[in-house]
């Protein structure tokens, strides 16, 4: 069914997002709050990942104070 890697990755991201939404919904008992919590969590983790990649690139590049 999912023959390409891109299709498998998209399906896995969708399933993870659905699972996280279900967990938030179970905790809050409100679908609106669960969706907002999911968005906040994804924005936080997206910002963290962006920061880690940027710092990693900066460290690998090295400082040049010539």
C-alpha positions as CSV (number, residue, x, y, z in Angstrom):
1,X,0.0,0.0,0.0
2,X,2.8,2.4,0.9
3,X,5.5,1.5,-1.6
4,X,7.5,4.7,-1.5
5,X,9.5,6.1,1.5
6,X,7.7,9.5,1.2
7,X,4.3,7.8,1.5
8,X,5.4,5.8,4.5
9,X,6.8,8.9,6.2
10,X,3.6,10.9,5.5
11,X,1.5,8.1,6.9
12,X,3.7,7.8,10.0
13,X,3.6,11.6,10.6
14,X,-0.2,11.5,10.3
15,X,-0.6,8.6,12.7
16,X,1.7,10.2,15.3
17,X,-0.2,13.5,15.1
18,X,-3.5,11.6,15.5
19,X,-2.2,9.7,18.5
20,X,-0.9,12.9,20.1
21,X,-4.3,14.6,19.5
22,X,-6.1,11.7,21.0
23,X,-3.8,11.9,24.1
24,X,-4.4,15.6,24.5
25,X,-8.1,15.1,24.0
26,X,-8.1,12.4,26.7
27,X,-6.3,14.7,29.1
28,X,-8.4,17.9,28.5
29,X,-11.8,16.4,27.6
30,X,-12.1,19.2,25.0
31,X,-11.3,18.8,21.3
32,X,-10.5,22.6,20.9
33,X,-8.1,22.7,23.7
34,X,-6.5,19.4,22.5
35,X,-5.9,20.9,19.1
36,X,-4.4,24.1,20.5
37,X,-2.2,22.0,22.8
38,X,-1.1,19.9,19.8
39,X,-0.2,23.0,17.8
40,X,1.7,24.6,20.7
41,X,3.7,21.3,21.2
42,X,4.5,21.0,17.5
43,X,5.6,24.7,17.3
44,X,7.8,24.2,20.4
45,X,9.4,21.1,19.1
46,X,9.8,22.6,15.6
47,X,11.6,25.6,17.1
48,X,13.8,23.3,19.2
49,X,14.7,21.2,16.2
50,X,15.5,24.4,14.1
51,X,17.7,25.7,16.9
52,X,19.5,22.4,17.3
53,X,20.2,22.2,13.5
54,X,21.3,25.9,13.4
55,X,23.7,25.4,16.3
56,X,25.0,22.2,14.9
57,X,25.8,23.9,11.6
58,X,27.4,26.8,13.4
59,X,29.6,24.5,15.5
60,X,30.6,22.3,12.5
61,X,31.5,25.4,10.5
62,X,33.7,26.7,13.3
63,X,34.5,30.2,14.4
64,X,36.9,32.2,12.3
65,X,38.3,35.2,14.2
66,X,41.0,36.2,11.8
